[in-house]
């Protein structure tokens, strides 16, 4: 929390200056479309950090432009334009899976370890990370009142998912960054409550546009899934002209709306 408060003003300053950057606690990166632009922006970042009294480690910091980088457990390769989970993390998860498959039962704590690790793979593995962890979540729901060391035999579904992860963990460990590029230019998020609907669209320059509407009495009387789908329809009506000839990635928080789509 303290890192977030310290760096928030600097992040705002850099982003307002057009510097593309990301930060998690005290671990950050800067990215640009060219080497020269990146060198210029890096000098600005280093100067601002020094002015703020923030010391950086020469051993841990990489200030020279690079196309290959490991950041927060991800291996980023811009020469191939792809991202994958670092081999260190993959090896750790593979070891946990091997350990689990040697035992007929396992504890609540181990299942929590599995689901936590699978969730961390979602950016690269996509929906499979969630789909192939549901069996463990179902068992954890049944064991909600049990202590963490309590054990239970693996269910048939859990065995199947353990086998799937063991087989696919390394095979699926890659994602093209081309997908992210599409999302940046055509990303839309919608939401609906009991009384209103809203939408946010990300513009090509990185800014956002917003729109909202009060629901009619007829919409209010419908189901939550209906209202979520209505919010998507409203967004397309409000911002439709911006999407001509483009692919749209629409983000919603309702599984029912996704199935309708």
N, C-alpha and C positions, 0 to 999 in steps of 0.2 A: 504493500500500500504506500509506503514511504517513497519508493522509487517512482510510482505513478504520479504522486503529487509533485515531486521534484522535476520530473521530465515533462510534465504536461505543458507548461508554458513554452518550453523549447520545441516540442513537437508542433505546437500550434504555429510558432514562428516559422519553422522550416516548411511546413505544409503550405502556409500562406505565401511563402516565397517560391512555391512550385517544386520543392524538393520532395521526391517520393521516398518515404521512409516508413519503417515499421519498428516497433519496440515492444519487448516483453520484459518487464522489470528493468534490468540494466543491460539487456542483451538486444542490440538493435542492428539494423542494416539499412543502407541507402542504395537505391537502384535508379538507373537512368538509361536513356536510349543510346547514349554514346559514351566512349571512354573519356573524351575531353569534358563533356558535361558532368560526368561523375567526379572527375578530379576537382573541378571547380566547386561542386556542391560539397564534396568531402572536406575541402579546405574551410568552407563556411561552417560546417558542422563542428569541426575540430576547434575553430576559433571561438565559436559560441560556447562549447563545453569548457574551454579554458577560461573564458570570461565569467562563466557561472561558478568557477572554482571546482569543477569536477575533474578529478584525476583519472586518466585512462592508463590501462596496462599495456606496455609495449609488447609484452609476450602474448597476451590474449587478443589484442586488437589487430584486425587486418585492414589497413588503410589503403592498400593498393587494389585497383580494380581487378576483379577476377570473375570468370564465368562459372566457376565451380566452388561451391560453398556448403558446409554443413551448419545448419542453423536450427536450434530448438529440436534436434533429433531428426531433421529432414536433410537429405542430400539434394541440393539444388544444382542442376546442370543446364545452364543457358545455352551451351554449345549444342546440346541435344534437345533443348527446350522441354525438359521433363523434370519431375520431382519424385523422390522415393523416400521411404523410411530408411534411416541410417542402418548400416549393417549391425552396429552395436545393439540397437533396439530390437532388430529382427532376431538376432541371436538370443537375446534375453527372453523374448516371448516364445521362441522355439524351444528353449530349455524348459520353460514353464509348461508348455504343452506336452513335451515328452514326459515330464514328471507326472502330469495329471493322467496320462494314458496308461501309466504303469500301475495305477491304483483303481480299485473297484468303487471307491467312494472318496469323497473329498469334503473339505470344510466350507463353511459359509465364507470365511475369509479368502480362501483360494478362489472361489467363484467370483468374489468381488475383485480380486486381482485380475482375473481373466476379463471381466466386463470392462474394467477400467482400461486395460491395455487395448482391447478391441476398439473402444471408443476413440482412443488416441490415433487410430489408424484411419479414421473416417475420411480425412481429406484426400488420401491417396486411394483407399479401397472403395470409397463411395458408399452406396446404400448397403452393400454386402456386410460392412462392418456392423451395422445395426441388425440386419436380418439374421446373421449367423451368430448373434449373441442373445437372441430372444429366449432360447431354451434355458440359458443360465439365469436370465432375469426372472423367468417364471418360477424356477426353484428358489431363487432368493426371495421372491415375494412370499412363497410358502414358508420360508425360514425367517421371516421378518422378526419374530419374537424370540428367535434362538440366539444364543451367544455366538460370538464369532468363531469359536473353536468347534462348535457343533458340526457333526459330519452327517452326510447323507449319500447314499449310492447315486452314481450318475444315472440319469434317466436315459432312455433310448435316444431321445432327441439330442441330449447333451453329448452322448457318444458320437452321434452322427456329426455334430458341429465340431467336436474336438478333432475328428478325422478330417473334416473339410479344412479347418484351419491349418492342420499339420501339412496337408497337401498343397494348399493354395497360398500360404503365407509368403513364400519367396516368389512364386510364379506370378502373383498379382501385384508385386511391389514396384509399381511404376505408374505414373500418371502424366499425360501430356499437358503442358501448360497452355496449349492452344485452347483448351476448354475454359480456362480462367479468362483468357482474352475475350472470348465471346461474352462471358458473363459480365465483364466490365462495361461493355458498350451497350448491352441489352438487358440489364438486370432490373427487375421490378419486384417490389415487396408489397404485399397487401395484408390487411387485417380487418376484422370486423368484431364489433361488440354487440350488445343487445340493442343498442340505440343508433350506432353509426358505423361507417366504413371509411377506411383511409388507404392511401397508396403512396409509395415513394418510388421514384425512378432515378437511377444513376445516369447522369449525363456523361458524354464522352470526355469532358474536361475534368471529371472527377467530382463535380458539384452534384447536388441532389435537388429534385423538384418534388413538391408535396401537394396532395389534394385530398379533400375529405368531404363527406356528405352525411346528412342525417337520414336514417332509414325511414321508409314509409311505414304506416301501421301494418300493411300487409307483410312487409319484410320482417318486421319485428315479431310477427306471429309465427314465422317459419322457424325451421330448425337452425342450429348453429352452423351446420354444414352448408345449408342453403345460403346463409348470410355470408359465409366465407367465399363461396362461389360468386355470389353477387358482388362482393368486393373486387374480385378479379375482373368481372365484366365491367364494373364501374371504372377501374383503372385503365382498361383498354379503350373505353370511351373517352376518358379524360386525356390520355396521352397517346392515343392511337396513331396520330400523324407522325410521331417520332419513331415509330417502329416499322415504317414502310421499307420493305426489302430486307429486314433484319430478322435474326433469330431472337427469341425472347426466352429468358430464364426467369420464371416467376417463382418467388419464394412465399410460401404460406405455412402456417403453423397448425394446419388441420388435416389429418390423414384422410378424413372423409372427402374433403375437397380435392385432394390429390387423386383419389380413386375415381371421382366424378370426371376430373380432367382427362 
